[in-house]
């Protein structure tokens, strides 16, 4: 019986889409972690997004080594364009995404497909490690479900808009092909392309199975743009939360979660403005936005004390708030 069950599950083809751009140092580690999966029925799509280094040749070399690997060479168009190009040729029953500077545990896709197949869920999700450069000191983050749990569409969206790294990203999940095949990433979403993609996909799903055992290694590279630079691109997550606030205003539960997501995003970006002394022209917009939700933040129990304290300080004395943020962040 166990062998028959495994055989049925191993019949599902997973298309793994990997955008590749200027990642010579990490590409081999990433691809090795995918080809070495205990679940073997994979279609691995490496999308060379016009990388100016040795990555195109490295992709071709991998394709020669493993017949499961397909390579697309295209002009540079950015992350969304690269993922979409991979989706255009994906043939799997399930689709997944891996960023080429990250890597995955050997049994990640085994876990995801077993959970998806046994529950007939549209999305299957695992947890993540956040690693600084190496894989030795990874920290497991944002674990909502320690045991396998099936959530419905409403709960999925509610979790998504509330924020949290694991909830919004695409690379710790597999999606049933028929719920994503007509959906694409939008470059206009900026750094919020993942969370907005998941929101669009949510219109097509019934359930998501979650088991937040960490299987994906998200590598924070020192010196990477997402780590070291602050600019107007950081506002994309605030923009996304504003979209959710408008879209779900008639659903009290999701709307309240969107307020939480907005507060988290706005406080984070506001700290970036103060610390980096950039985008100062957007300071008042964020302050006014946060104060617009002062009743919810100050009087509802779900909001942490630090949010209440920060909002009161921001309301009563912006100068003291700015000074406190600079001191806390060592600026």
Secondary structure, DSSP 8 states (H G I E B T S, - for coil): -HHHHHHHHHTS-EEEEEEESS-HHHHHHHHHHHHT-S---EEEEEEE-S-SSSHHHHHHHHHHH-TTEEEEE-----HHHHHHHHHHH---SEEEE--TT-EE-TTHHHHHHHHHHHHT-SEEEEEEEEEESSSSS-EEE----SS-EEEEHHHHHHHHHH--HHHH-STTEEEEHHHHTT----GGGGGGHHHHHHHHHHTT-SEEEEEEEEEEEEEE-TT-HHHH--SGGGGHHHHHHHHHHHHTTT-HHHHHHHHHHHHHHHHHHHHHHHHHT--GGGHHHHHHHHHTTHHHHHH-TTS-HHHHHHHHHHHH-HHHHHHHHHHHTT-
